[in-house]
Amino acid sequence: MICKTKDNQNLYYKIQGNIDSNETIVFLNGLTQSTDSWILMTPFFKEKYKIVLLDFIFQGQSDKDGKWRDFDTHAQDFKTVLDLEKLAHVNIVGISYGSLVAQHFAVAYPGYVKKLVLISTFANKTPYYEAIELSWWRALEVGGYNLMLDIMLPSVLSENYFSNPLVSISNLKNVRKDSDLSSESIFNLMRATKERKDFRKDLKRIQAETLVIQGERDMLFPVHLAEEVQQNIKHSKLIVIKNAGHTLNLEHVSEVSACINEFLD
């Protein structure tokens, strides 16, 4: 399905699961992910929840033209979907890039949020993160998405995943390469993070009960960054997944889903 944003862009979304349920859960993608990235997790929620999946502008099946968007604009786009479907007071699960959109959404539109789950998240950048961000940016400039993937995957998947992959690394790369993400689209997505200011003080305005889930071996956003997020949200708790990396909708899927279901219940 397509929703028109305020600037007339086509934002793709789909609804699945228990479409007659009064309980809604929305999943928000990571940087180069799409709605398909939740295929391993949605079975754990499909009986109880109406499930909403969407591609941000510059992702998946959404439009990829126009100027870059900051996280407030992504949050506004997300709101247009909820308004179109007449949904309010929803549960929101965002991973990485999607968790940042979720943070901004929860601050800007508190009445829409029942409970909030932030996976692989952060609120302030460190010099270490900025070095990784720069390496991705340079790889994209020099070798496009193919080179960026080669450099990115060791940062977002744990050592354990490389030894025991649920989806082989080669297949994972092929799926991502077939996702119709141009370098320009990724630059537009990455710029939102690059330009984002320290959001720790803003987190104090989040009213929803919040669960933060972080991988113990997340190289991109180490656990101490998630601890700072949790400490700045009043009604929140942190769960650290042992031996897990950054991409928790691909690693430790059943454990992460169980944590979310318990929290929502």
C-alpha positions as CSV (number, residue, x, y, z in Angstrom):
1,M,0.0,0.0,0.0
2,I,1.1,3.6,-0.6
3,C,0.7,6.6,1.7
4,K,1.3,10.1,0.4
5,T,3.6,12.2,2.6
6,K,3.1,15.9,3.2
7,D,5.6,16.6,0.4
8,N,3.8,14.2,-2.0
9,Q,6.3,11.3,-1.8
10,N,5.1,7.7,-2.0
11,L,5.7,5.9,1.3
12,Y,5.2,2.1,1.1
13,Y,3.7,0.2,3.9
14,K,1.9,-3.1,4.5
15,I,-0.4,-4.5,7.2
16,Q,-0.4,-8.2,8.2
17,G,-0.9,-10.4,11.2
18,N,-4.2,-10.3,13.1
19,I,-5.8,-7.5,11.2
20,D,-8.9,-7.5,13.4
21,S,-6.8,-7.0,16.6
22,N,-7.2,-3.9,18.7
23,E,-3.5,-4.2,19.5
24,T,-1.1,-2.8,16.9
25,I,2.7,-3.2,16.7
26,V,4.8,-1.2,14.2
27,F,8.3,-2.3,13.1
28,L,10.7,0.4,11.9
29,N,13.7,-0.6,9.7
30,G,17.4,-0.2,10.1
31,L,19.5,1.9,7.7
32,T,19.6,-0.3,4.6
33,Q,16.8,-2.6,5.6
34,S,13.2,-2.9,4.3
35,T,9.9,-4.4,5.4
36,D,11.3,-7.8,4.5
37,S,13.9,-7.5,7.2
38,W,11.3,-8.4,9.8
39,I,10.3,-11.7,8.2
40,L,12.0,-13.8,11.0
41,M,10.4,-11.8,13.8
42,T,6.8,-11.2,12.7
43,P,5.7,-14.8,13.2
44,F,6.2,-14.3,17.0
45,F,3.6,-11.5,16.9
46,K,1.1,-12.3,14.1
47,E,-1.5,-14.1,16.3
48,K,-2.1,-11.3,18.8
49,Y,-1.1,-8.1,16.9
50,K,-2.0,-6.1,13.8
51,I,1.4,-5.6,12.3
52,V,2.4,-2.5,10.4
53,L,5.6,-2.5,8.4
54,L,6.9,0.5,6.4
55,D,9.8,1.6,4.3
56,F,11.1,5.1,5.1
57,I,11.6,7.4,2.1
58,F,14.8,6.3,0.4
59,Q,14.2,2.6,1.5
60,G,12.7,-0.4,-0.1
61,Q,9.6,0.3,-2.1
62,S,9.2,3.9,-1.0
63,D,10.2,6.8,-3.2
64,K,13.9,7.5,-3.5
65,D,13.9,11.0,-5.0
66,G,14.1,14.4,-3.3
67,K,16.1,16.0,-0.6
68,W,17.5,14.2,2.5
69,R,15.1,14.0,5.5
70,D,16.0,14.4,9.2
71,F,14.5,12.2,11.8
72,D,11.7,14.5,12.7
73,T,10.5,14.4,9.0
74,H,10.8,10.6,9.0
75,A,8.6,10.6,12.2
76,Q,6.1,12.9,10.5
77,D,6.0,10.5,7.5
78,F,5.3,7.6,9.9
79,K,2.5,9.6,11.5
80,T,0.8,10.0,8.1
81,V,0.6,6.2,7.8
82,L,-1.0,5.9,11.3
83,D,-3.5,8.7,10.5
84,L,-4.4,7.2,7.1
85,E,-5.1,3.8,8.8
86,K,-6.8,5.6,11.8
87,L,-4.3,4.0,14.2
88,A,-3.4,5.5,17.6
89,H,-1.8,4.3,20.8
90,V,0.4,1.8,19.0
91,N,3.4,-0.2,20.1
92,I,6.5,0.8,18.3
93,V,9.6,-1.4,17.7
94,G,12.5,0.4,16.0
95,I,16.0,-1.1,15.3
96,S,19.1,1.1,14.8
97,Y,18.1,3.8,12.3
98,G,14.4,3.0,13.0
99,S,15.0,3.3,16.7
100,L,16.1,6.9,16.2
101,V,12.9,7.6,14.2
102,A,11.0,6.0,17.1
103,Q,12.8,8.3,19.6
104,H,11.8,11.4,17.7
105,F,8.3,10.1,17.1
106,A,7.8,9.4,20.8
107,V,8.9,12.9,21.7
108,A,6.9,14.7,19.0
109,Y,3.7,12.6,19.1
110,P,3.4,11.1,22.6
111,G,-0.3,10.4,22.3
112,Y,0.3,7.9,19.6
113,V,2.6,5.7,21.6
114,K,1.5,2.9,23.9
115,K,4.8,1.2,24.5
116,L,8.2,1.8,22.9
117,V,10.9,-0.7,22.1
118,L,14.3,0.6,21.1
119,I,16.7,-2.0,19.7
120,S,20.4,-1.4,19.0
121,T,20.0,2.3,19.8
122,F,21.9,5.4,20.8
123,A,21.3,9.1,21.5
124,N,24.7,10.6,21.2
125,K,27.6,10.0,18.8
126,T,31.1,9.1,20.0
127,P,34.4,9.5,18.2
128,Y,34.5,5.8,17.7
129,Y,31.1,5.8,16.1
130,E,32.0,8.8,13.9
131,A,35.1,6.8,12.7
132,I,32.8,3.9,11.6
133,E,30.3,6.3,10.0
134,L,33.2,8.0,8.0
135,S,34.4,4.6,6.8
136,W,30.9,3.7,5.5
137,W,30.6,7.1,3.9
138,R,34.0,6.8,2.1
139,A,33.3,3.3,1.0
140,L,30.0,4.4,-0.5
141,E,31.8,7.2,-2.3
142,V,34.6,5.0,-3.7
143,G,32.9,1.6,-4.3
144,G,29.2,2.1,-4.0
145,Y,26.9,-0.2,-1.9
146,N,28.9,-3.3,-2.7
147,L,32.1,-2.0,-1.0
148,M,30.0,-0.4,1.8
149,L,28.5,-3.8,2.6
150,D,31.9,-5.5,2.8
151,I,33.0,-2.9,5.3
152,M,29.7,-2.6,7.2
153,L,28.8,-6.3,7.9
154,P,31.6,-6.9,10.4
155,S,30.4,-3.9,12.4
156,V,26.7,-5.0,12.5
157,L,27.0,-8.7,12.9
158,S,28.7,-10.5,15.7
159,E,31.7,-12.9,15.4
160,N,29.3,-15.7,16.5
161,Y,27.0,-14.9,13.5
162,F,29.9,-15.2,11.1
163,S,30.7,-18.7,12.5
164,N,27.0,-19.8,12.7
165,P,25.0,-17.7,10.2
166,L,21.3,-18.1,10.1
167,V,21.4,-16.7,6.5
168,S,24.8,-17.1,4.8
169,I,26.9,-14.0,4.4
170,S,26.9,-14.4,0.6
171,N,23.1,-14.7,0.5
172,L,22.8,-11.8,2.9
173,K,24.9,-9.6,0.6
174,N,22.9,-10.7,-2.5
175,V,19.6,-9.9,-0.9
176,R,20.9,-6.4,0.1
177,K,22.4,-5.8,-3.3
178,D,19.1,-6.6,-4.9
179,S,17.2,-4.1,-2.7
180,D,17.3,-1.3,-5.3
181,L,19.2,1.0,-2.9
182,S,21.4,3.5,-4.8
183,S,24.4,5.2,-3.3
184,E,22.4,8.5,-3.4
185,S,19.6,6.9,-1.4
186,I,21.9,5.7,1.2
187,F,23.7,9.0,1.4
188,N,20.4,10.7,2.0
189,L,19.5,8.2,4.8
190,M,23.0,8.5,6.4
191,R,22.9,12.3,6.4
192,A,20.1,12.2,8.9
193,T,22.4,10.5,11.4
194,K,25.4,12.6,10.4
195,E,23.5,15.8,11.1
196,R,21.7,14.7,14.2
197,K,22.5,16.5,17.4
198,D,22.9,15.0,20.9
199,F,19.4,13.8,21.7
200,R,19.9,12.7,25.4
201,K,18.1,15.7,26.9
202,D,15.2,15.2,24.5
203,L,14.7,11.6,25.6
204,K,13.6,12.9,29.0
205,R,10.4,14.0,27.3
206,I,9.4,10.5,26.3
207,Q,6.3,9.5,28.3
208,A,5.8,5.9,27.1
209,E,7.0,2.9,29.0
210,T,10.2,1.9,27.1
211,L,12.3,-1.2,26.6
212,V,15.9,-0.9,25.4
213,I,17.4,-4.0,23.9
214,Q,21.1,-4.1,23.0
215,G,23.5,-6.8,21.8
216,E,26.4,-7.4,24.2
217,R,28.8,-7.4,21.3
218,D,27.3,-4.6,19.3
219,M,30.4,-2.8,17.8
220,L,28.5,0.0,16.3
221,F,26.6,1.1,19.4
222,P,28.3,-0.4,22.4
223,V,26.2,-1.2,25.5
224,H,27.2,2.0,27.3
225,L,25.3,4.0,24.7
226,A,22.2,2.1,25.3
227,E,22.6,2.6,29.0
228,E,22.6,6.3,28.5
229,V,19.4,6.0,26.5
230,Q,17.8,4.0,29.2
231,Q,19.0,6.4,32.0
232,N,17.4,9.4,30.2
233,I,13.9,7.8,29.7
234,K,11.9,7.8,32.9
235,H,9.9,4.6,32.6
236,S,12.4,2.3,30.9
237,K,14.5,-0.7,31.4
238,L,17.5,-2.3,29.5
239,I,18.0,-5.9,28.4
240,V,21.4,-6.9,27.1
241,I,21.4,-9.9,24.8
242,K,24.5,-12.1,25.4
243,N,26.9,-12.8,22.6
244,A,24.8,-10.8,20.1
245,G,25.8,-8.1,17.7
246,H,23.9,-5.1,16.3
247,T,21.4,-6.7,13.8
248,L,19.0,-8.2,16.4
249,N,16.2,-8.9,13.9
250,L,18.6,-11.4,12.4
251,E,20.5,-12.6,15.4
252,H,18.9,-14.2,18.5
253,V,15.5,-13.6,17.0
254,S,13.5,-15.8,19.3
255,E,15.1,-14.4,22.4
256,V,14.6,-10.8,21.3
257,S,11.0,-11.5,20.3
258,A,10.3,-13.2,23.7
259,C,11.7,-10.1,25.5
260,I,9.4,-7.8,23.4
261,N,6.3,-10.0,23.9
262,E,6.9,-10.1,27.7
263,F,7.3,-6.4,27.8
264,L,4.2,-5.7,25.8
265,D,2.1,-8.1,27.9
